[in-house]
């Protein structure tokens, strides 16, 4: 029996809220991505159906933290069509007091398609998220209640403002550029990394930054304490000043849609760190939770118990995770 002992601390999450349109393509995208001699590209990938879900990186992380019994403060924006989303979050015990409503735009929309190899093509319409603001003065009143923070993709100026606020408030903060890598200049990227507790991104995103700016693991570790590169079914690698740690994957029972799996991992990682676990155990919890996200067609895991998550981790890693009371 896994027990949860509530901490007095909250986890600060800054990230988008969006309506998700999710599609699964039965072939492989690479088979259709052939440019003409002129360089033109025109292709359609047909899917049998689609799912419309509540999503967005910020909400996905806050949801998974709530699943693990944690309290989070979610900073995000919705548009004129966002009232049903706010009601949905409140119904499930996720606070909305730091989510602003902008009535002259719509809530952000994410369209994501995955093929049979779990490669993804995505589009993001920013909507209200592009006009969001950072509630620094209001958050300052409760800054001592935060144990860790994570700043996920929004507009680059807002990401920088949120990261700067966390650093000045002495809150260990993760910088998560996500799939928004093309929006960053080298100056933006280095400013975001400098002073962050950790940088977390997948291997494709890391490759873009590495190719564009000559970024190396060693350079990141001169500015941040931790670099985590996730590698989907290959697990992940954590780079630290005193060495490198490989974490094996936690295999799902089936493959659905990978959208939101990385957000589940982040919630598990933050939860483990919240309780003072080792980085290894915190990452393993994240991998186990992410495996349940992969199994479904939507980023918000339901009908999964704490016991399910701990049991799968124990099977994958041949040793149990600590209790959340340790």
N, C-alpha and C positions, 0 to 999 in steps of 0.2 A: 504494500500500500504506500503510494507516494504521498507525502504530506506537504502542505504549503503553509509556511509561516510568513505572513505579510510583513514586508519591510515598511519603514516609515518614509521611504524615498519614492520618488516618481521618476519615470523615464520621459525625457523631453523628445518629441518627434516632430520634425518639420518636414512636410512633404505634401504632395498633391492629393486631392480627392478628385476622383474621376468616375464617370460611367464607362465601363469596359464593354467593348464588343469583341468577343473571342471566337476565332475560327480555327478549325483543324483541317489541314490539307493532307490528303492521303499519299501524295507523291513526295518528291524532293524539290525544293525551290531551285536548286542549282541547275536542274534540267531545263528550266524555262528561262534562265538568266543568260541569254546570248544576245549581245549587242550586234547591230548591223554594222557594215563597213563605215557608215556615216556616224556611228556612235549612238544612234537612236535606240531607245528601249521602249517596247510596248508589249505588255504581257498581262494575261489574266489567269489567276489561279482559282479554279472553281472548288467550292466546298459544299458539302451536303446540307449543312445547317450552321447556325451561329447561336451564341449565348450572349445575353445582355446581363451584366452583373454590376454590383457596386465594387469599385476598385480604387486605384490610385495608390502610389507607394506609401504615402503617409498613413492612409486608412488601413492598408494591408498590414503594416507593421503594428499599428495600434490594436487592430483586431487580434493578431496573434499574441501580442503581449497580454491582452485581456484573457485569451484562452489559457495562458499560462499563469493566470491569477495575479498579473501585475497591473499597477496603476500607471497610466501614461497621460501626458499633456500633449494634445495634438494641435499643432499650429498649421492651419490650412485655409483655403477659401472655397466657397461654392457660389454658384450664380443664382439667377432668378428661379431656376428649376431645381434647386438643391434642397428644398424643404423636406422631401421624402427621404433624402439621404440622411439629413440631420435626425429625423425621427427614427430611422433605422439604427443609427449609431446609439442614440439615447436609449432605445428599447433594449439594446444589448449591453448597456452599462458602460459605454464609452463617452466620456465627457465632450461636449461641443462648445464650451464657453470661449475657447480661443480659436474657433473657426469663424471667420468673417463671411458675411453674405453680401454679395455685390449684385444689385438688382438690374443693372443695365447690360449684363452679359450672361451667358449660360455657363454651367459647370463644365469643367474640362472633360474631354472625351479621349479615351484610349482605344485604338483599334489594333489588335494583335493577332497575327496568324502564325501557327506553328505547323511544321511539316512532320513527316514520320521520323525524321532524325532529330527532332526537337530544335531545329534551326528556326529562327523567328524573323518575321518582318513586322514592323510596328509603325504606327503613326500616332501622333499625339496632338490634339487640338487644345491649346492652352486655356482658352476661355477665361474664367475668373482667376485661374491660377496665375495668369500673366500679370494681373493687377493687384495681387496680394501684397500685404504690408506686414512688417515684423513688429509685434506688440511688445517691444523691449521694455517700456516703462512698466507695463502691467506684469510682465514676467519677472522683472527685477524684485517685485514684492515677495516672490516665492522662490527666488533662485536657490536658496539653501535647501529646498526640498528635492532638488534634482540630483540623482546619482550619476547618470550618464545622459548624453544627448546624441541624436543622430540627425544630420541635415542631409536631406535627399533632394533630388532634382526639383527645382522650381526655376524661376528666372535666375540667371547668374548673379545679378546685383543683389537679389534677395538671399540667395545662398551665401554670398560673401557677408552680407549683413548679419545673418543668423550665426554663421561661424564666428565672426568677430565678437558678437555678443557673448556667445558661449565661452570663448577664450578669455575675455575680460572678466566674466563672471566665475572663472576658474572651474568650469564644468567640463570634465573630460568628454570630448565630442568626436564622433565619427563623421568624416566627410565621405559622402556616397554620391559620386557624380552620375551613376546609373547610365542609361542609354543616351544621355544628353551630352555626350563627349564632344560633339562637333560645335557646341555653343561656346566652348571655353577657349580663350586665348592662353598663351603661355603665362602671361602675367596673372590672369585669373586663376589658373591652375595652381601655380606656385603659392599665391596668396592664400588659397583655400587649404593647401596641404600644410603650410607653415603653422606650427603650433597645435595642429589637430592631434588628438590622442591616436586616432587610427584612420586609415584610408581603406575603403572596402569597395571592390569592383570585380567584375568578371574578367576572364582572360581576354575576351574580344575587346572590351573597353580598355583594358590595360594595353593591348597591342596598339590601339589607336593613339593613345597618349605617348607610348614609347616611340612609335614611328614618327609622329608629328613633332614631338619636342625633345626626342632623345632622352626621355626619362628612364632612369634605372632604379632598381630596387634600392641600391645603395644610396642614391640621391634622395629618395623619399625618406629613408631612415635618418638622414641628417636633419629632417624637418619635422617628422612625426615619429611616434613611438612604435607604431605597428602598421604593417601593410598586409592586407588579406586579399588574395586573388582567388576567386571561386572558379571551379572548372567543371561545373555541371556533374555528369556521371563519373568524372574522374576525381571528385572530392575537391579539396582546396589546399592552398599553401599559405602559411602565415610566416611573414618575414619580420624578425625582431632584431634588435641590436646584438643579441647574444646568440643568434642562430636562426635556423629555418625549421619549421615544423610542418609536416605533411599530415593532413587529416583525410582518412579514407571516406568514401561516400557511404550514405545509409540508403540502401536500395529500396525503392517503392515496390509495392506488390503489383502495380500496373502503371501504365503511362497514360495520362489524360492530356492536360495542357500545362506547360511549365510556367505560365504567367503567374507571378507572385511567389514562386518558390524561393527566390532570393530574399524577398521580404520576410518570409517565414524564417529563413536562416538568420537574418538580422535580429529578429525578435528573440529567437532562442539564444543567440550570442549575448545580447544585452541582458537577458534574464539571468543567465549564468554569471555574468560579471557583476550584476546587481547583488548577488548572494556571495560574492567573493570566491567563486570557483576559479580553477585554473583555466587558462585560455583553451587548453585541449578539451576539457569537459564542456565548457561553454560552447565551443564550436561543434562538438558532437551533438549537443542538444539542438543547436540550430539545424544541423544536417538531418536529424530525425524529424523535426517538425516540417522542414522543407519537403521531405519525401512524401508526406501526406498531402501537401499542396499539389505536388506533381500529379497525384493520382486523380485529381478532379478537374472539372472544366470551369474553374473560377478561383480567384486568389484567397477567398475567405473560407477557411476550414471550418466545417461544422461536423457534429456527430463524431468527434474524436476526443477521447478522454486523455487526461494526464497519464494514466496507466498505460494506454496504447503507445504513447510517445516514448515513455521510459522503457517499455518492453521491447519496442523495435530497436532502440539504441543499444540495449543490452545484447540483443541478438547480433547486431551488426558489429559491435566492438568487443564482444566477449567479456564485458565487465559492465556493471551497472553505473548509471549516473548517480551523483549525490542526490539526496532529497533537497527540495526547496526550503527546507528548514535548517540546512547546514550552511 
